[in-house]
Amino acid sequence: MAERLTIIDFVEKYVAKYPKNTYLWEKVGSEWTQTTYEQTKKEVYRVGAGLMAIGFQKGEKVSFLSEGRNMWIMGELGILYAGGVSVPLSVKLEEANDLVFRVKHSDSKYVFTSASQINKIRTILPECPMVEKVIVFDQLKDMQENEMYIGDLMKLGDEFLAEHEEMFVQRYKSVDPDDYANISYTSGTTAEPKGILLTHRNYTANVEQAHSVIGCREDDRMLIILPLDHCFAHVAGMYTLMSYGSSLATVPGNSLRNIPSTIKAIRPTIMLSVPSLAKSFKKTIESGVKAKGKFVEWMYNTALTNAIKYNKEGYNKGTGGTFWRKPFVSLFDKLVFKSVREGLGGAMRFFVGGGALLDIDLQRYYYAIGIPMFQGYGLSEATPIISANSLERHILGSSGCVVKPMEIKILDDNGKELPYGEKGEICIYGENVMAGYWKNPKSTAETVIDGWLHTGDMGYMRDETFLYVVGRFKCLLISSDGEKYSPELIEESIGENSKFIENIILHNNQDPYTIALVVPHKDNLKAYVQAAKPGLDVESQEAKEMMLQKIQAEIDTYRKGGSNFGAFPERWLPAAVCVLPEPFTEQNHMMNSSMKVVRRVAEQVYADHMAFAYTPEGKNIVNERNLASL
């Protein structure tokens, strides 16, 4: 049986192994600085000892609200060394209620934050009287009574270590593998946020499991674009990289505009990203190619087509009579894709994708240009990695190889285990399964049964190794005859294939037919009208009717005679469309901080639109409500 390490044991082990290696990169002013493993541990000690100096007790909670930076990592590790529990919060949480709930529910007595987030904390403090001290990562001119600069805390840490080092060592050595490390809050897609209790051993076990599917090198440099508050960034980034002696960087200020310059400076070999950013990179690449003229564009498209046909799903490249394409793949790679890769730093080996399901066409694209973007699967309750594709073993379109050691089974509605190839709920058993939900024994008992985590996700095992995730098991649509089906792949496909549909969710709760709530891409629709009928006022009734008919035509490509016919059963496709007047955003609560649509909120807000869609008048896409939405 593997040694049950705490995160502290883990850090001590790998700092001793790689003391002089660079662990952290950070831009200070105009220069990128490097911090070694040894230097990182020294700063962590200072933070942890500083906390003890101001009276921090073992087991106390610390809410953590900051953009990604070195002090995020050092600060959280310092909390763990002091025997505390970190409560990482998303910087995307704008509403006071969201922050207040998490700070109060977690029983946080301390808050770590940055200058960019301090006003949010100050706003909610009157509602959080249990908070005793706010530690700020930046020096502020208007520091308030209960606030302390992290540098001052670390000076207190220096004094504490000089006088009471044995007390500090005793504290961190008293931490047990089963002690809580994090309370990681869900984003609340379907209900009130739940605090996921993750132990020290949950994390170190999942890093060990990750080693069975993710391979890194000592000279790897990872750029983490994902927020550090998510446990995926902890395991796939902070801790897995540490176990290989590799280094990592975050984007200054977590700003999208700083990503290109960061890539150029760091020249990452691995990037921890999300599908939406991969799509953005792809658009930028294609715009750059187009600007170079028709010949370059033709060569790029020819190279892409050839590589995609040769690569297939990766594991089967060159099969089925496509072996003859290999020399052309190599030639085009030198002539075309080498320069494309330079735009992403020139050293990239692969992406690690987190978040939503990754469209297979996007996977094929990045595989073709020589920077594979590998789909994985996990959830916070599993700390989070359950499966992943990798350079060594992959099937594009799958969710990858299941980590080891961990047990997995697929269950039907009645809890019966299903054979390979049959879809059901994904359930796992292993040391990465959470300790439970904080202050929520009911949800814990419903989710973890006899040690098995019931994920609520639907999937199937291709064989004993490869997992395919196909949607939510508990968020299925139900047709009038009782048939259940997942909407997510349909929504993803329609959204990916249509430039006129910005977002779409389907609804059917034993209703006569499925309906779609569509966020239209208004700019593209206007451009379509202007191209089809130059001179027509895009605000006119005729133009708006054309736009609605175009949206309908995009959905109809999935019906008989359409270019996407056969992708899904026609009975699952929407028979009526509600065109919405505004997009799904975090501000209107229809999208959460993980950029996932909160279905229940969207359905509540547009209940009238949906009811109208089940009338004869509303079934026709050209109706008064849809016209008004444009």
DAUR-V12650 format. One record per residue. RES is the residue in one letter. PSI is psi in whole degrees, -180 to 180 (none if undefined). BURIAL is # if it has 16 or more other C-alpha atoms within 10 Angstrom, else .. Layout:
BEGIN
res->RES psi->PSI burial->BURIAL
res->RES psi->PSI burial->BURIAL
END
This chain:
BEGIN
res->M psi->140 burial->.
res->A psi->149 burial->.
res->E psi->134 burial->.
res->R psi->90 burial->#
res->L psi->147 burial->#
res->T psi->170 burial->#
res->I psi->-33 burial->#
res->I psi->-47 burial->#
res->D psi->-42 burial->#
res->F psi->-49 burial->#
res->V psi->-46 burial->#
res->E psi->-42 burial->.
res->K psi->-48 burial->.
res->Y psi->-23 burial->#
res->V psi->-39 burial->#
res->A psi->-32 burial->.
res->K psi->-37 burial->#
res->Y psi->51 burial->#
res->P psi->-39 burial->#
res->K psi->-7 burial->.
res->N psi->147 burial->#
res->T psi->131 burial->#
res->Y psi->-43 burial->#
res->L psi->139 burial->#
res->W psi->138 burial->#
res->E psi->141 burial->#
res->K psi->119 burial->#
res->V psi->112 burial->.
res->G psi->-120 burial->.
res->S psi->1 burial->.
res->E psi->145 burial->.
res->W psi->125 burial->.
res->T psi->157 burial->.
res->Q psi->133 burial->#
res->T psi->126 burial->#
res->T psi->171 burial->#
res->Y psi->-45 burial->#
res->E psi->-46 burial->#
res->Q psi->-38 burial->#
res->T psi->-47 burial->#
res->K psi->-39 burial->#
res->K psi->-44 burial->.
res->E psi->-36 burial->#
res->V psi->-44 burial->#
res->Y psi->-43 burial->#
res->R psi->-41 burial->#
res->V psi->-49 burial->#
res->G psi->-45 burial->#
res->A psi->-36 burial->#
res->G psi->-40 burial->#
res->L psi->-44 burial->#
res->M psi->-35 burial->#
res->A psi->-29 burial->#
res->I psi->14 burial->.
res->G psi->12 burial->.
res->F psi->132 burial->#
res->Q psi->152 burial->.
res->K psi->136 burial->#
res->G psi->-6 burial->#
res->E psi->155 burial->#
res->K psi->144 burial->#
res->V psi->114 burial->#
res->S psi->144 burial->#
res->F psi->111 burial->#
res->L psi->103 burial->#
res->S psi->155 burial->#
res->E psi->163 burial->#
res->G psi->131 burial->#
res->R psi->170 burial->#
res->N psi->-43 burial->#
res->M psi->-21 burial->#
res->W psi->-50 burial->#
res->I psi->-48 burial->#
res->M psi->-40 burial->#
res->G psi->-46 burial->#
res->E psi->-42 burial->#
res->L psi->-36 burial->#
res->G psi->-41 burial->#
res->I psi->-44 burial->#
res->L psi->-40 burial->#
res->Y psi->-31 burial->#
res->A psi->4 burial->#
res->G psi->14 burial->#
res->G psi->-180 burial->#
res->V psi->124 burial->#
res->S psi->141 burial->#
res->V psi->83 burial->#
res->P psi->131 burial->#
res->L psi->148 burial->#
res->S psi->135 burial->#
res->V psi->-12 burial->#
res->K psi->-9 burial->.
res->L psi->107 burial->#
res->E psi->-33 burial->.
res->E psi->133 burial->.
res->A psi->-39 burial->.
res->N psi->-41 burial->.
res->D psi->-44 burial->.
res->L psi->-45 burial->#
res->V psi->-46 burial->#
res->F psi->-48 burial->#
res->R psi->-42 burial->#
res->V psi->-44 burial->#
res->K psi->-45 burial->#
res->H psi->-33 burial->.
res->S psi->-8 burial->#
res->D psi->36 burial->#
res->S psi->128 burial->#
res->K psi->-14 burial->#
res->Y psi->156 burial->#
res->V psi->130 burial->#
res->F psi->132 burial->#
res->T psi->178 burial->#
res->S psi->171 burial->#
res->A psi->-35 burial->.
res->S psi->-18 burial->.
res->Q psi->-4 burial->#
res->I psi->-35 burial->#
res->N psi->-34 burial->.
res->K psi->-43 burial->#
res->I psi->-44 burial->#
res->R psi->-37 burial->.
res->T psi->-38 burial->.
res->I psi->-13 burial->#
res->L psi->-38 burial->#
res->P psi->-26 burial->.
res->E psi->-1 burial->.
res->C psi->67 burial->#
res->P psi->-16 burial->.
res->M psi->-16 burial->.
res->V psi->122 burial->#
res->E psi->-33 burial->.
res->K psi->139 burial->#
res->V psi->120 burial->#
res->I psi->122 burial->#
res->V psi->133 burial->#
res->F psi->-13 burial->#
res->D psi->150 burial->.
res->Q psi->129 burial->.
res->L psi->143 burial->.
res->K psi->-30 burial->.
res->D psi->45 burial->.
res->M psi->129 burial->.
res->Q psi->173 burial->.
res->E psi->-42 burial->.
res->N psi->12 burial->.
res->E psi->149 burial->#
res->M psi->136 burial->#
res->Y psi->138 burial->#
res->I psi->-34 burial->#
res->G psi->-38 burial->#
res->D psi->-37 burial->.
res->L psi->-42 burial->#
res->M psi->-31 burial->#
res->K psi->-40 burial->#
res->L psi->-34 burial->#
res->G psi->-40 burial->#
res->D psi->-45 burial->#
res->E psi->-41 burial->.
res->F psi->-42 burial->#
res->L psi->-35 burial->#
res->A psi->-35 burial->.
res->E psi->-30 burial->.
res->H psi->40 burial->.
res->E psi->-38 burial->#
res->E psi->-32 burial->.
res->M psi->-38 burial->.
res->F psi->-46 burial->#
res->V psi->-42 burial->.
res->Q psi->-40 burial->.
res->R psi->-52 burial->#
res->Y psi->-26 burial->#
res->K psi->-15 burial->.
res->S psi->-10 burial->.
res->V psi->132 burial->#
res->D psi->150 burial->#
res->P psi->-28 burial->#
res->D psi->3 burial->.
res->D psi->150 burial->#
res->Y psi->137 burial->#
res->A psi->-40 burial->#
res->N psi->150 burial->#
res->I psi->107 burial->#
res->S psi->111 burial->#
res->Y psi->137 burial->#
res->T psi->161 burial->#
res->S psi->-4 burial->#
res->G psi->41 burial->#
res->T psi->-40 burial->#
res->T psi->-16 burial->.
res->A psi->-172 burial->.
res->E psi->141 burial->.
res->P psi->142 burial->.
res->K psi->142 burial->#
res->G psi->109 burial->#
res->I psi->122 burial->#
res->L psi->113 burial->#
res->L psi->127 burial->#
res->T psi->169 burial->#
res->H psi->-44 burial->#
res->R psi->-32 burial->#
res->N psi->-47 burial->#
res->Y psi->-51 burial->#
res->T psi->-32 burial->#
res->A psi->-41 burial->#
res->N psi->-30 burial->#
res->V psi->-44 burial->#
res->E psi->-42 burial->#
res->Q psi->-41 burial->#
res->A psi->-31 burial->#
res->H psi->-24 burial->#
res->S psi->-14 burial->#
res->V psi->-24 burial->#
res->I psi->124 burial->#
res->G psi->129 burial->.
res->C psi->169 burial->#
res->R psi->160 burial->.
res->E psi->-29 burial->.
res->D psi->9 burial->.
res->D psi->144 burial->#
res->R psi->118 burial->#
res->M psi->133 burial->#
res->L psi->119 burial->#
res->I psi->111 burial->#
res->I psi->-22 burial->#
res->L psi->152 burial->#
res->P psi->142 burial->#
res->L psi->-12 burial->#
res->D psi->-19 burial->#
res->H psi->143 burial->#
res->C psi->-18 burial->#
res->F psi->-40 burial->#
res->A psi->-31 burial->#
res->H psi->-55 burial->#
res->V psi->-54 burial->#
res->A psi->-22 burial->#
res->G psi->-85 burial->#
res->M psi->-52 burial->#
res->Y psi->-42 burial->#
res->T psi->-43 burial->#
res->L psi->-41 burial->#
res->M psi->-38 burial->#
res->S psi->-14 burial->#
res->Y psi->-2 burial->#
res->G psi->20 burial->#
res->S psi->180 burial->#
res->S psi->163 burial->#
res->L psi->156 burial->#
res->A psi->153 burial->#
res->T psi->162 burial->#
res->V psi->126 burial->#
res->P psi->126 burial->#
res->G psi->7 burial->.
res->N psi->27 burial->#
res->S psi->132 burial->.
res->L psi->-35 burial->.
res->R psi->-18 burial->.
res->N psi->-4 burial->.
res->I psi->-50 burial->#
res->P psi->-44 burial->.
res->S psi->-33 burial->.
res->T psi->-42 burial->#
res->I psi->-42 burial->#
res->K psi->-40 burial->.
res->A psi->-44 burial->.
res->I psi->-30 burial->#
res->R psi->63 burial->#
res->P psi->151 burial->#
res->T psi->-22 burial->#
res->I psi->144 burial->#
res->M psi->132 burial->#
res->L psi->107 burial->#
res->S psi->-175 burial->#
res->V psi->157 burial->#
res->P psi->-38 burial->#
res->S psi->-37 burial->.
res->L psi->-35 burial->.
res->A psi->-39 burial->#
res->K psi->-40 burial->.
res->S psi->-43 burial->.
res->F psi->-43 burial->.
res->K psi->-44 burial->.
res->K psi->-41 burial->.
res->T psi->-44 burial->.
res->I psi->-47 burial->.
res->E psi->-35 burial->.
res->S psi->-41 burial->.
res->G psi->-40 burial->.
res->V psi->-46 burial->#
res->K psi->-36 burial->.
res->A psi->-17 burial->.
res->K psi->-1 burial->.
res->G psi->168 burial->.
res->K psi->-35 burial->.
res->F psi->-46 burial->.
res->V psi->-40 burial->.
res->E psi->-42 burial->#
res->W psi->-44 burial->.
res->M psi->-41 burial->.
res->Y psi->-48 burial->#
res->N psi->-37 burial->.
res->T psi->-44 burial->.
res->A psi->-41 burial->#
res->L psi->-48 burial->#
res->T psi->-44 burial->.
res->N psi->-46 burial->#
res->A psi->-42 burial->#
res->I psi->-41 burial->#
res->K psi->-34 burial->#
res->Y psi->-43 burial->#
res->N psi->-32 burial->#
res->K psi->-120 burial->#
res->E psi->22 burial->#
res->G psi->-62 burial->#
res->Y psi->-24 burial->.
res->N psi->25 burial->.
res->K psi->143 burial->#
res->G psi->3 burial->#
res->T psi->173 burial->.
res->G psi->35 burial->.
res->G psi->17 burial->.
res->T psi->5 burial->.
res->F psi->-30 burial->.
res->W psi->-16 burial->.
res->R psi->-15 burial->.
res->K psi->-47 burial->#
res->P psi->-35 burial->.
res->F psi->-34 burial->.
res->V psi->-47 burial->#
res->S psi->-42 burial->.
res->L psi->-51 burial->.
res->F psi->-31 burial->#
res->D psi->-42 burial->#
res->K psi->-40 burial->.
res->L psi->-33 burial->.
res->V psi->-58 burial->#
res->F psi->-23 burial->#
res->K psi->-43 burial->.
res->S psi->-31 burial->.
res->V psi->-43 burial->#
res->R psi->-28 burial->#
res->E psi->-31 burial->.
res->G psi->-20 burial->#
res->L psi->33 burial->#
res->G psi->-24 burial->#
res->G psi->-3 burial->#
res->A psi->1 burial->#
res->M psi->130 burial->#
res->R psi->-41 burial->#
res->F psi->160 burial->#
res->F psi->152 burial->#
res->V psi->119 burial->#
res->G psi->133 burial->#
res->G psi->163 burial->#
res->G psi->-130 burial->#
res->A psi->167 burial->#
res->L psi->138 burial->#
res->L psi->119 burial->#
res->D psi->132 burial->#
res->I psi->-32 burial->.
res->D psi->-35 burial->.
res->L psi->-40 burial->#
res->Q psi->-45 burial->#
res->R psi->-36 burial->#
res->Y psi->-54 burial->#
res->Y psi->-32 burial->#
res->Y psi->-41 burial->#
res->A psi->-40 burial->#
res->I psi->-1 burial->#
res->G psi->14 burial->#
res->I psi->81 burial->#
res->P psi->139 burial->#
res->M psi->108 burial->#
res->F psi->130 burial->#
res->Q psi->139 burial->#
res->G psi->-176 burial->#
res->Y psi->140 burial->#
res->G psi->176 burial->#
res->L psi->157 burial->#
res->S psi->-36 burial->#
res->E psi->-15 burial->#
res->A psi->10 burial->#
res->T psi->23 burial->#
res->P psi->-6 burial->#
res->I psi->124 burial->#
res->I psi->-38 burial->#
res->S psi->161 burial->#
res->A psi->147 burial->#
res->N psi->158 burial->#
res->S psi->173 burial->#
res->L psi->-38 burial->.
res->E psi->-40 burial->.
res->R psi->118 burial->.
res->H psi->151 burial->#
res->I psi->111 burial->#
res->L psi->135 burial->#
res->G psi->-19 burial->#
res->S psi->172 burial->#
res->S psi->5 burial->#
res->G psi->-173 burial->#
res->C psi->137 burial->#
res->V psi->137 burial->#
res->V psi->157 burial->#
res->K psi->145 burial->#
res->P psi->129 burial->#
res->M psi->141 burial->#
res->E psi->145 burial->.
res->I psi->144 burial->#
res->K psi->155 burial->#
res->I psi->124 burial->#
res->L psi->147 burial->#
res->D psi->-174 burial->.
res->D psi->-27 burial->.
res->N psi->8 burial->.
res->G psi->13 burial->.
res->K psi->136 burial->.
res->E psi->136 burial->.
res->L psi->152 burial->#
res->P psi->173 burial->.
res->Y psi->139 burial->.
res->G psi->-15 burial->.
res->E psi->137 burial->.
res->K psi->140 burial->#
res->G psi->-166 burial->#
res->E psi->135 burial->#
res->I psi->125 burial->#
res->C psi->140 burial->#
res->I psi->158 burial->#
res->Y psi->122 burial->#
res->G psi->178 burial->#
res->E psi->-9 burial->#
res->N psi->-5 burial->#
res->V psi->130 burial->#
res->M psi->162 burial->#
res->A psi->-17 burial->#
res->G psi->-171 burial->#
res->Y psi->132 burial->#
res->W psi->124 burial->#
res->K psi->30 burial->.
res->N psi->70 burial->.
res->P psi->-29 burial->.
res->K psi->-51 burial->.
res->S psi->-35 burial->.
res->T psi->-48 burial->#
res->A psi->-30 burial->.
res->E psi->-24 burial->.
res->T psi->-40 burial->#
res->V psi->109 burial->#
res->I psi->116 burial->.
res->D psi->38 burial->.
res->G psi->-10 burial->.
res->W psi->126 burial->#
res->L psi->119 burial->#
res->H psi->107 burial->#
res->T psi->-25 burial->#
res->G psi->0 burial->#
res->D psi->149 burial->#
res->M psi->138 burial->#
res->G psi->-173 burial->#
res->Y psi->157 burial->#
res->M psi->126 burial->#
res->R psi->-39 burial->.
res->D psi->-160 burial->.
res->E psi->-8 burial->.
res->T psi->-51 burial->.
res->F psi->132 burial->#
res->L psi->142 burial->#
res->Y psi->123 burial->#
res->V psi->130 burial->#
res->V psi->0 burial->#
res->G psi->-168 burial->#
res->R psi->133 burial->#
res->F psi->-36 burial->#
res->K psi->-3 burial->.
res->C psi->43 burial->#
res->L psi->151 burial->#
res->L psi->151 burial->#
res->I psi->121 burial->#
res->S psi->173 burial->#
res->S psi->-25 burial->.
res->D psi->9 burial->.
res->G psi->-5 burial->.
res->E psi->135 burial->.
res->K psi->140 burial->#
res->Y psi->152 burial->#
res->S psi->132 burial->#
res->P psi->-16 burial->#
res->E psi->-42 burial->#
res->L psi->-35 burial->.
res->I psi->-47 burial->#
res->E psi->-45 burial->#
res->E psi->-43 burial->#
res->S psi->-47 burial->#
res->I psi->-44 burial->#
res->G psi->-38 burial->#
res->E psi->-38 burial->#
res->N psi->-12 burial->.
res->S psi->124 burial->.
res->K psi->-1 burial->#
res->F psi->-6 burial->#
res->I psi->112 burial->#
res->E psi->-39 burial->#
res->N psi->153 burial->#
res->I psi->137 burial->#
res->I psi->145 burial->#
res->L psi->154 burial->#
res->H psi->134 burial->#
res->N psi->113 burial->#
res->N psi->72 burial->.
res->Q psi->38 burial->.
res->D psi->171 burial->.
res->P psi->-31 burial->.
res->Y psi->166 burial->#
res->T psi->141 burial->#
res->I psi->161 burial->#
res->A psi->137 burial->#
res->L psi->115 burial->#
res->V psi->127 burial->#
res->V psi->112 burial->#
res->P psi->149 burial->#
res->H psi->92 burial->#
res->K psi->-39 burial->.
res->D psi->-44 burial->.
res->N psi->-34 burial->.
res->L psi->-40 burial->#
res->K psi->-41 burial->#
res->A psi->-37 burial->.
res->Y psi->-45 burial->#
res->V psi->-44 burial->#
res->Q psi->-35 burial->.
res->A psi->-37 burial->.
res->A psi->-38 burial->.
res->K psi->80 burial->.
res->P psi->136 burial->.
res->G psi->-16 burial->.
res->L psi->131 burial->.
res->D psi->120 burial->.
res->V psi->-12 burial->#
res->E psi->1 burial->.
res->S psi->162 burial->.
res->Q psi->-43 burial->.
res->E psi->-42 burial->.
res->A psi->-43 burial->#
res->K psi->-35 burial->#
res->E psi->-39 burial->#
res->M psi->-40 burial->#
res->M psi->-45 burial->#
res->L psi->-42 burial->#
res->Q psi->-32 burial->.
res->K psi->-42 burial->#
res->I psi->-44 burial->#
res->Q psi->-41 burial->#
res->A psi->-35 burial->.
res->E psi->-42 burial->#
res->I psi->-35 burial->#
res->D psi->-13 burial->#
res->T psi->-15 burial->#
res->Y psi->-4 burial->#
res->R psi->172 burial->#
res->K psi->130 burial->.
res->G psi->-13 burial->.
res->G psi->162 burial->.
res->S psi->-22 burial->.
res->N psi->15 burial->#
res->F psi->138 burial->.
res->G psi->-10 burial->.
res->A psi->-36 burial->.
res->F psi->154 burial->.
res->P psi->135 burial->.
res->E psi->-30 burial->.
res->R psi->-16 burial->.
res->W psi->-13 burial->#
res->L psi->151 burial->#
res->P psi->132 burial->#
res->A psi->-12 burial->#
res->A psi->152 burial->#
res->V psi->128 burial->#
res->C psi->112 burial->#
res->V psi->125 burial->#
res->L psi->149 burial->#
res->P psi->-16 burial->.
res->E psi->158 burial->.
res->P psi->167 burial->#
res->F psi->123 burial->#
res->T psi->166 burial->.
res->E psi->-33 burial->#
res->Q psi->-37 burial->.
res->N psi->10 burial->.
res->H psi->11 burial->#
res->M psi->0 burial->#
res->M psi->139 burial->#
res->N psi->-178 burial->#
res->S psi->-15 burial->#
res->S psi->11 burial->#
res->M psi->34 burial->#
res->K psi->141 burial->#
res->V psi->132 burial->#
res->V psi->96 burial->#
res->R psi->-46 burial->#
res->R psi->-36 burial->.
res->V psi->-47 burial->#
res->A psi->-41 burial->#
res->E psi->-33 burial->#
res->Q psi->-46 burial->.
res->V psi->-40 burial->.
res->Y psi->30 burial->.
res->A psi->-40 burial->.
res->D psi->-43 burial->.
res->H psi->-42 burial->#
res->M psi->-42 burial->#
res->A psi->-39 burial->.
res->F psi->-33 burial->#
res->A psi->-18 burial->#
res->Y psi->14 burial->#
res->T psi->159 burial->.
res->P psi->-40 burial->.
res->E psi->-41 burial->.
res->G psi->-20 burial->#
res->K psi->-27 burial->#
res->N psi->124 burial->#
res->I psi->-29 burial->#
res->V psi->92 burial->#
res->N psi->169 burial->#
res->E psi->-38 burial->.
res->R psi->-45 burial->#
res->N psi->-39 burial->#
res->L psi->-41 burial->#
res->A psi->-31 burial->.
res->S psi->-22 burial->.
res->L psi->none burial->#
END
